[in-house]
Amino acid sequence: MKTKLLSIIALGLSVSLLMTGCGKTLTYGILERDSALTGGNLSFVYDENTHTATFGSEGEVVAYYPAEPELGRSAGNRIGVKIYAPSEVTDYSKAKLYFEGSEYVGGSFMTMVYDQVQNYFVLTPIVSEDHRELKVYVTWLQDFEQQTYTIKIADGTKFASA
């Protein structure tokens, strides 16, 4: 009887762990426009189900920015997005970001304000007619699933010239 009860408890625990992914998944963070509204006066829609942020709409124009060598930025049309960490994450020391062919580790990409690590980071990538969709890959905690966020420029959105 005792063995049967232990077997039932173990089975229930196994099913519970299987359904929760053994604790290896996190809720997704939220995307919003950056505080500087990089890109100009653009519409912005964030779909929490697909984790997709869409900038612009028919006839809107993505602003052009000159090069800023001191910040390591080349000239081009840019948009700005702020990506918040999931609420369960408070230690960013193991966080990894993979974006546009570069990997950033150890939470080095998280925003600092008055020497305090914030719960978000900001990206201001160059976009163009030929580069309208970007993927951002983040692993917030070691041994947890990588999360994928999509940034898109809506059809009909134009790009300011230099």
PyMOL commands that set and color helices and strands:
alter all, ss='L'
color gray80, all
select helices_A, chain A and resi 2-19+21-23+69-71
alter helices_A, ss='H'
color red, helices_A
select strands_A, chain A and resi 31-33+44-47+52-55+61-62+64-65+76-78+81-84+96-99+102-104+112-113+116-117+120-123+126-127+133-139+147-153+158-159
alter strands_A, ss='S'
color yellow, strands_A
deselect
rebuild
show_as cartoon
